[in-house]
Amino acid sequence: MHSPTESTMDQATLMDRLKAETAEAHAQTEAIPFNAGIMAKTMPQARYAGQLACWKRVHEVLETALNASSNTAVMSAWTGTTERAPLLAADLEWHVDADVPAEAADATADMVQWVESIGASDPISLLGILYVLEGSTLGGMILSKCIAEMYGCDAEHGLAYYSAHGNQVMPNWMEFKARMNMSVPSIEDQDRVIRAASETFHQLGLILIGLSKGLPGVVE
């Protein structure tokens, strides 16, 4: 017989499990002060551009791996998902002179190497990385208002990344959830996706720690 915990896990969808089992890693990443600087509207524009530059490198390597994958689950979940790298490139044409501290640059290089290794050795785990980055669009709805007010940008000029779905953020998220749940029914495969998602929060956290260096109000 299955224990109640095992039965509950068997009934949970992949997206339910991702939310529950990465909650601690997610909370630790959110506690890093970088986004607080955006919310407080004290973020130097060059440092914000630095974040865009780091995120662009991560999205480029992830999206390249996803597009190249012949894994059925990856293709099913990825189809219909908006690529973010071109949007980040467009934003960086507006937010120039990116300031990327050395620690953030090193952490980004490490994450890029990790994503490349996942794509080569365990492509289904790419969906854990995608889950974290796609989920950031939800928090982006709040951040985008602060960014627009700080720098005078909008969806057409410097805010493309945080405006990927316009006013359809939640409908797009629900469609993404459905694709993920349908694509990865195996508990063993789900476990791999969840491990990759947890590691993604950790890796992104290291980049954000680097990006937080020297910001106003940040105690080092």
C-alpha positions as CSV (number, residue, x, y, z in Angstrom):
1,M,0.0,0.0,0.0
2,H,1.1,3.6,-0.6
3,S,1.4,5.9,2.3
4,P,-1.0,8.9,2.3
5,T,2.0,11.1,1.4
6,E,2.9,8.9,-1.6
7,S,-0.8,8.7,-2.7
8,T,-1.0,12.5,-2.6
9,M,2.2,12.9,-4.6
10,D,0.9,10.4,-7.2
11,Q,-2.3,12.5,-7.6
12,A,-0.5,15.8,-7.8
13,T,0.2,17.3,-11.2
14,L,3.7,18.3,-12.1
15,M,3.0,22.0,-11.7
16,D,1.5,21.3,-8.3
17,R,4.6,19.5,-7.3
18,L,6.9,22.2,-8.7
19,K,5.2,24.9,-6.7
20,A,5.2,22.9,-3.5
21,E,8.6,21.3,-3.7
22,T,10.5,24.4,-4.9
23,A,8.8,26.8,-2.5
24,E,11.8,27.1,-0.1
25,A,14.3,27.6,-3.0
26,H,11.9,30.2,-4.5
27,A,11.6,32.0,-1.2
28,Q,15.3,32.1,-0.7
29,T,15.8,33.6,-4.2
30,E,13.1,36.2,-3.6
31,A,14.8,37.3,-0.4
32,I,17.8,38.5,-2.3
33,P,17.7,42.3,-2.3
34,F,17.9,43.0,-6.0
35,N,14.2,43.1,-6.8
36,A,13.6,45.1,-3.6
37,G,15.7,47.8,-5.2
38,I,13.4,47.8,-8.2
39,M,10.3,48.0,-6.0
40,A,11.9,50.9,-4.0
41,K,12.7,52.6,-7.3
42,T,16.3,53.0,-6.2
43,M,17.9,50.8,-8.9
44,P,20.5,52.4,-11.0
45,Q,19.5,52.0,-14.7
46,A,22.9,50.6,-15.6
47,R,22.6,47.9,-13.0
48,Y,19.1,47.0,-14.2
49,A,20.6,46.7,-17.7
50,G,23.2,44.4,-16.1
51,Q,20.4,42.1,-15.0
52,L,19.0,42.1,-18.5
53,A,22.4,41.2,-19.9
54,C,22.7,38.3,-17.6
55,W,19.2,37.1,-18.2
56,K,19.8,37.3,-22.0
57,R,22.7,34.9,-21.8
58,V,20.7,32.4,-19.7
59,H,17.7,32.6,-22.0
60,E,19.8,32.3,-25.1
61,V,21.4,29.1,-24.0
62,L,18.2,27.6,-22.7
63,E,16.1,28.5,-25.8
64,T,18.8,27.2,-28.1
65,A,18.8,23.9,-26.2
66,L,15.0,23.7,-26.2
67,N,14.8,24.4,-29.9
68,A,17.4,21.8,-30.6
69,S,15.8,19.1,-28.5
70,S,14.0,16.1,-30.0
71,N,12.6,15.0,-26.7
72,T,8.9,14.6,-27.0
73,A,8.1,16.1,-23.6
74,V,10.3,19.1,-24.2
75,M,8.8,19.8,-27.7
76,S,5.3,19.5,-26.3
77,A,5.8,21.8,-23.4
78,W,8.0,24.3,-25.2
79,T,5.7,24.7,-28.3
80,G,3.7,27.9,-27.9
81,T,6.1,29.4,-25.3
82,T,7.3,32.9,-26.1
83,E,11.1,33.2,-26.6
84,R,12.5,35.8,-24.3
85,A,16.1,36.3,-25.7
86,P,15.0,38.5,-28.6
87,L,12.9,40.7,-26.1
88,L,15.9,41.0,-23.9
89,A,18.1,42.0,-26.8
90,A,15.6,44.7,-27.8
91,D,15.5,46.0,-24.2
92,L,19.3,46.2,-24.1
93,E,19.2,48.5,-27.1
94,W,17.2,50.9,-25.0
95,H,19.0,50.4,-21.6
96,V,22.6,50.9,-22.6
97,D,25.9,50.7,-20.6
98,A,25.0,47.6,-18.7
99,D,26.8,47.3,-15.3
100,V,27.5,43.7,-14.5
101,P,29.7,43.1,-11.4
102,A,32.3,40.4,-11.8
103,E,30.6,38.1,-9.3
104,A,27.4,38.3,-11.4
105,A,29.3,37.7,-14.6
106,D,31.0,34.6,-13.2
107,A,27.7,33.2,-11.8
108,T,26.1,33.8,-15.2
109,A,28.9,32.0,-17.0
110,D,28.5,29.1,-14.5
111,M,24.8,28.9,-15.1
112,V,25.2,29.0,-18.9
113,Q,27.6,26.0,-18.7
114,W,25.2,24.2,-16.4
115,V,22.3,24.7,-18.8
116,E,24.4,23.5,-21.7
117,S,25.3,20.3,-19.8
118,I,21.6,19.7,-19.0
119,G,20.7,20.1,-22.6
120,A,23.3,17.6,-23.7
121,S,22.8,15.0,-20.9
122,D,19.2,15.2,-19.6
123,P,17.0,17.3,-21.9
124,I,13.8,16.7,-20.0
125,S,15.3,18.6,-17.1
126,L,15.4,21.7,-19.3
127,L,11.7,22.0,-18.4
128,G,12.6,22.7,-14.8
129,I,14.7,25.6,-15.9
130,L,11.9,26.8,-18.2
131,Y,9.4,26.6,-15.3
132,V,11.3,29.0,-13.2
133,L,12.0,31.5,-16.0
134,E,8.5,31.3,-17.3
135,G,7.0,31.8,-13.9
136,S,9.0,35.0,-13.5
137,T,6.4,36.6,-15.8
138,L,3.9,36.6,-12.9
139,G,6.1,38.7,-10.6
140,G,7.1,40.8,-13.6
141,M,3.6,42.2,-13.7
142,I,4.4,44.1,-10.5
143,L,8.0,44.9,-11.3
144,S,7.2,46.3,-14.7
145,K,5.2,49.2,-13.3
146,C,8.2,50.3,-11.2
147,I,10.6,49.9,-14.1
148,A,8.4,52.0,-16.3
149,E,8.1,54.8,-13.8
150,M,11.9,54.8,-13.0
151,Y,13.2,54.8,-16.5
152,G,10.3,56.2,-18.6
153,C,10.0,53.0,-20.7
154,D,7.1,51.0,-22.1
155,A,6.4,47.8,-23.9
156,E,7.7,49.3,-27.2
157,H,10.7,51.0,-25.7
158,G,12.8,49.2,-23.1
159,L,10.1,47.1,-21.4
160,A,9.6,44.2,-23.9
161,Y,10.9,41.5,-21.6
162,Y,8.4,42.3,-18.9
163,S,5.6,42.9,-21.5
164,A,5.9,39.6,-23.3
165,H,2.2,38.7,-22.9
166,G,0.7,42.1,-22.5
167,N,-2.6,41.7,-20.5
168,Q,-2.6,38.0,-21.3
169,V,0.0,37.0,-18.7
170,M,-2.4,34.8,-16.6
171,P,-4.1,33.1,-19.6
172,N,-0.6,32.3,-21.1
173,W,0.5,30.9,-17.7
174,M,-2.5,28.6,-17.5
175,E,-1.8,27.3,-21.0
176,F,1.8,26.7,-20.0
177,K,0.7,24.8,-16.9
178,A,-1.5,22.6,-19.0
179,R,1.3,21.8,-21.5
180,M,3.7,21.0,-18.7
181,N,1.2,18.7,-16.9
182,M,0.4,16.9,-20.1
183,S,4.0,16.5,-21.2
184,V,5.5,15.0,-18.1
185,P,3.2,12.3,-16.6
186,S,6.0,10.1,-15.3
187,I,6.8,10.6,-11.6
188,E,10.5,9.7,-12.3
189,D,10.6,12.4,-15.0
190,Q,8.8,14.9,-12.8
191,D,11.4,14.3,-10.1
192,R,14.2,15.3,-12.6
193,V,12.3,18.4,-13.6
194,I,11.8,19.4,-10.0
195,R,15.4,18.9,-9.1
196,A,16.4,21.1,-12.1
197,A,13.9,23.8,-11.0
198,S,15.3,23.9,-7.5
199,E,18.9,24.2,-8.9
200,T,17.7,26.9,-11.2
201,F,16.5,29.0,-8.3
202,H,19.9,28.5,-6.7
203,Q,21.8,29.5,-9.8
204,L,19.7,32.5,-10.5
205,G,20.1,33.5,-6.8
206,L,23.9,33.5,-7.2
207,I,23.5,35.9,-10.2
208,L,21.2,38.1,-8.2
209,I,23.6,38.2,-5.3
210,G,26.3,39.4,-7.6
211,L,24.0,42.0,-9.2
212,S,23.1,43.3,-5.7
213,K,26.7,44.2,-4.9
214,G,27.0,47.9,-4.1
215,L,23.4,48.8,-4.5
216,P,21.9,51.5,-2.4
217,G,20.8,50.1,1.0
218,V,22.4,46.7,0.5
219,V,24.5,45.6,3.4
220,E,27.4,43.3,2.3
